[in-house]
Amino acid sequence: MDNTRVFKMSFASVYPLYIQKAEKKGRTKEEVDTLIFWLTGYNQQSLERQIDEKVSFETFFAQAPQINPNVSKITGVICGYRVEEIEDKLMQQIRYLDKLVDELARGKAMEKILRR
């Protein structure tokens, strides 16, 4: 599978879609941001900088301050693939984020989403 198209997509172009998905289900932008902070180690200022610079997913994850050590606890199916079985590290990180936003939109409690 050729993932380069996904890797080159601007994070800023997908970010509003994450928020829209969450808000449709009564969740908030702040909750989406919390998921991103937890997963990547970004804070509000560094996240906004990445969005303003319209970085690709590849750059977004490459520049992430620290991928959370508990990401291995994220399991399940997203887009027809088990996230824990995705071999390409970058694609796996992108799908982890998709999975977290999906769980948020489904009404799962933040403590459970953040694997506490």
C-alpha positions in Angstrom: 0.0 0.0 0.0 1.4 3.4 -1.0 1.0 5.7 2.1 2.9 8.7 0.8 -0.2 10.6 -0.1 -1.5 10.3 3.5 2.0 11.2 4.9 2.1 14.3 2.7 -1.4 15.5 3.7 -1.4 18.7 5.8 -2.2 18.1 9.4 -4.0 21.5 9.4 -6.4 20.2 6.7 -7.4 17.2 8.8 -7.4 18.8 12.2 -10.8 20.7 11.6 -12.3 17.3 10.6 -11.3 15.8 13.9 -12.9 18.7 15.7 -16.0 18.5 13.6 -16.4 14.7 14.2 -16.1 15.3 18.0 -18.4 18.3 18.1 -21.1 16.4 16.1 -21.3 14.0 19.0 -21.3 16.7 21.7 -17.6 16.7 22.5 -15.3 19.7 22.3 -12.2 21.0 20.5 -10.5 21.1 23.9 -11.0 17.4 24.3 -9.5 16.8 20.8 -6.6 18.9 21.7 -6.1 17.0 25.0 -5.9 13.7 22.9 -3.3 15.3 20.6 -1.3 16.6 23.6 -1.4 13.2 25.3 -0.4 11.3 22.1 2.3 13.6 20.8 3.6 15.7 23.7 2.7 19.0 21.9 1.2 21.8 24.0 -1.3 24.5 22.8 1.4 26.8 21.5 3.4 24.2 19.6 0.2 22.6 18.2 -0.9 25.9 16.9 2.5 26.5 15.3 2.3 23.2 13.5 -1.2 24.1 12.2 -0.1 27.6 11.1 2.9 26.2 9.3 0.6 23.6 7.6 3.1 20.8 8.2 2.5 17.3 6.7 1.5 14.4 8.9 5.0 13.1 8.4 6.5 16.3 9.8 3.9 16.6 12.5 4.8 13.2 14.0 8.6 13.6 13.3 8.6 16.9 15.3 6.4 15.6 18.1 8.1 16.3 21.4 7.4 12.8 22.7 5.1 10.0 21.6 3.3 8.8 24.7 4.8 5.5 26.0 1.3 4.1 26.5 0.4 4.1 22.8 0.8 0.3 22.8 -2.4 0.2 24.9 -4.4 1.6 22.0 -5.9 -1.3 20.3 -8.8 -2.1 17.9 -9.8 -1.5 14.4 -9.7 1.8 12.5 -10.3 2.0 8.7 -10.4 -1.7 8.5 -7.0 -2.3 10.1 -6.0 -3.3 13.6 -3.9 -0.4 14.8 -1.6 -2.7 16.9 -0.7 -4.7 13.7 0.1 -1.8 11.4 3.8 -2.2 10.5 4.6 1.3 9.1 5.4 3.4 12.2 4.1 6.7 10.8 0.9 5.2 9.5 0.4 3.5 12.9 0.8 6.9 14.7 -1.7 8.5 12.3 -4.2 5.7 13.0 -3.6 6.0 16.7 -4.8 9.6 16.5 -7.8 8.5 14.3 -8.7 5.8 16.9 -8.5 8.3 19.8 -10.8 10.8 18.0 -13.1 8.0 17.1 -13.3 6.8 20.7 -14.0 10.4 21.8 -16.8 10.8 19.3 -18.3 7.5 20.4 -18.7 8.9 23.9 -16.0 7.0 25.7 -14.7 8.6 29.0 -11.5 10.6 28.7 -9.8 8.5 31.4 -10.3 5.4 29.3 -9.3 7.1 26.1 -6.1 8.3 27.7 -5.5 4.7 29.0 -5.3 5.8 32.7 
